[in-house]
Amino acid sequence: MNDRLFDFSNDDPERMAESQPEDLFQAVQALPCWNRRALAITELAIFGWASIALTQSREREKLAEIHGLIQRLQVIHPIENQPPELEVATRYLRWDGMAQLLEVRAHSLDYHQPEEVEKRSHMSKLKDALAAANSTQGVRTQELLEGLKLSKARLSQLLALAEAAGLIERVKQGQELRVFAAGIWRK
């Protein structure tokens, strides 16, 4: 994390690109409420970073970082606490549109080729856990949770990504949800 605060006095795109979303968040958090300049510069930064992420990034995490920034900015400065003349609601509506684009792009990355998905974080551990399991019984999701040492939310994301790429199948057997290797992971 950077120790410097985002500079609202500078609207040079190259200088903004040197900053990080967390720098901007900290600077906005330090504001008592939005002002015209900070709102305009924040929007430029968000749209600049989002444009780069949408066109150049194949990393879901970068898209999620900017999406999360948009949400957090709106939470720390709710519309009802802002001066009406700034029309913050209109800006937030545009930011929500950008957040939706980021979400769609991130979702599209979930459907990569299986070989690409295999390279993602924790996938090799998941593959190993499934390879060690009985292929006819699969693995209970609770076992994966304990074995991979991931949060429930992260395991759910991992399984959704692997399933979308055709690497696993999830089957409900009685009260249990079991995970089986599929596609190129099936022996």
C-alpha positions in Angstrom: 0.0 0.0 0.0 1.2 3.5 -0.8 1.8 6.0 2.0 1.0 9.0 -0.2 -2.5 10.4 -0.6 -4.2 10.6 -4.0 -3.8 14.2 -5.4 -7.1 15.8 -6.2 -5.3 18.9 -7.6 -3.8 16.9 -10.5 -6.0 15.7 -13.4 -3.1 14.4 -15.6 -4.1 10.9 -16.6 -0.5 9.7 -16.5 -0.1 10.9 -12.9 -3.4 9.3 -11.9 -2.3 6.0 -13.5 0.6 6.0 -11.1 -1.7 6.0 -8.1 -3.5 2.9 -6.8 -7.3 2.5 -6.1 -6.5 2.2 -2.4 -4.7 5.6 -2.5 -7.8 7.2 -3.9 -10.0 5.5 -1.4 -7.9 6.8 1.5 -8.0 10.3 0.1 -11.8 10.2 -0.4 -12.2 8.7 3.1 -10.4 11.8 4.5 -12.9 14.2 2.9 -15.8 15.3 5.2 -18.0 15.1 2.0 -17.6 15.4 -1.7 -16.6 18.6 -3.3 -16.7 19.4 -7.1 -13.0 18.9 -7.7 -12.7 15.6 -5.8 -15.8 14.2 -7.4 -14.6 15.0 -10.9 -11.1 13.7 -10.4 -12.4 10.6 -8.7 -14.6 9.9 -11.7 -11.7 10.4 -14.1 -9.6 8.0 -12.1 -12.3 5.4 -11.8 -13.1 5.5 -15.5 -9.4 5.5 -16.5 -8.6 2.5 -14.3 -11.8 0.7 -15.4 -11.0 1.3 -19.1 -7.6 -0.2 -18.7 -8.9 -3.1 -16.7 -11.7 -3.8 -19.2 -9.4 -3.8 -22.2 -6.1 -5.1 -21.0 -6.7 -7.1 -17.9 -7.3 -10.8 -17.9 -7.2 -10.8 -14.1 -10.5 -11.1 -12.3 -8.8 -9.6 -9.2 -8.0 -6.3 -10.9 -11.6 -6.0 -12.1 -12.9 -6.8 -8.6 -10.6 -4.2 -7.0 -12.0 -1.4 -9.1 -15.6 -2.7 -8.7 -15.0 -2.8 -4.9 -13.6 0.7 -4.9 -16.8 2.0 -6.5 -18.9 0.3 -3.9 -16.8 1.5 -1.0 -16.7 5.1 -2.2 -20.5 5.2 -2.3 -20.7 3.7 1.2 -18.3 6.1 2.9 -20.1 9.1 1.3 -23.8 8.2 1.0 -25.9 10.4 -1.3 -28.1 11.7 1.5 -25.0 13.3 3.2 -23.9 15.2 0.1 -24.6 18.7 -1.1 -27.5 18.6 -3.5 -25.9 21.0 -6.0 -23.2 18.4 -6.7 -25.7 15.9 -8.2 -23.8 13.0 -6.6 -26.7 10.6 -7.4 -26.1 11.2 -11.1 -22.4 10.4 -10.7 -23.1 7.3 -8.6 -25.5 6.1 -11.3 -22.7 6.4 -13.9 -20.3 4.6 -11.5 -22.8 1.8 -11.0 -23.0 1.4 -14.8 -19.2 1.1 -14.9 -19.3 -1.4 -12.0 -21.8 -3.5 -14.0 -19.4 -3.5 -16.9 -16.6 -4.7 -14.7 -18.8 -7.4 -13.3 -19.8 -8.6 -16.7 -16.1 -8.7 -17.8 -15.1 -10.6 -14.6 -17.9 -13.1 -15.2 -16.7 -13.6 -18.8 -13.3 -14.5 -17.5 -14.8 -17.3 -15.5 -15.4 -19.2 -18.8 -11.9 -19.5 -19.9 -10.4 -22.6 -21.4 -9.9 -25.3 -18.8 -6.2 -25.1 -19.2 -6.3 -21.4 -18.3 -8.5 -21.9 -15.3 -6.2 -24.6 -14.1 -3.5 -22.0 -13.6 -5.6 -19.9 -11.2 -4.9 -19.7 -7.5 -5.7 -22.8 -5.4 -6.7 -24.8 -8.5 -3.8 -27.2 -8.2 -4.7 -27.9 -4.6 -8.3 -28.6 -5.6 -7.1 -30.9 -8.4 -4.8 -32.8 -6.0 -7.7 -33.2 -3.5 -10.0 -34.6 -6.2 -7.2 -36.9 -7.5 -6.7 -38.3 -4.0 -10.4 -39.0 -3.6 -12.3 -42.1 -4.6 -13.5 -41.2 -8.1 -16.9 -42.9 -7.5 -17.6 -41.1 -4.3 -16.1 -37.7 -4.9 -15.2 -35.3 -2.1 -17.6 -33.7 0.3 -17.5 -29.9 0.1 -16.8 -29.8 3.9 -13.7 -32.0 3.4 -12.5 -29.5 0.7 -13.1 -26.6 3.0 -11.0 -28.2 5.7 -8.4 -29.6 3.4 -7.8 -26.5 1.3 -8.0 -24.2 4.3 -10.2 -21.6 2.5 -13.1 -19.6 3.6 -16.6 -20.8 2.5 -16.9 -17.8 0.2 -13.5 -18.4 -1.5 -14.2 -22.2 -1.9 -17.6 -21.4 -3.5 -15.8 -19.0 -6.0 -13.2 -21.6 -6.7 -15.8 -24.4 -7.3 -17.9 -22.1 -9.5 -14.9 -21.3 -11.6 -13.8 -24.9 -11.9 -17.4 -26.0 -12.7 -17.8 -23.3 -15.4 -14.6 -24.5 -17.0 -15.8 -28.1 -16.9 -13.1 -29.3 -14.5 -15.5 -30.5 -11.8 -19.1 -31.6 -11.3 -21.1 -31.0 -8.2 -23.7 -33.6 -7.3 -26.1 -33.5 -4.4 -26.3 -37.0 -2.7 -28.8 -37.0 0.1 -28.0 -34.0 2.3 -24.4 -33.8 1.1 -22.9 -31.9 -1.8 -20.1 -33.9 -3.4 -17.5 -32.7 -5.9 -16.2 -34.9 -8.7 -13.3 -34.4 -11.1 -14.6 -33.8 -14.7 -13.2 -33.0 -18.1 -9.4 -32.9 -18.3 -9.2 -33.6 -14.5 -11.1 -36.9 -14.8 -8.7 -39.9 -14.7 
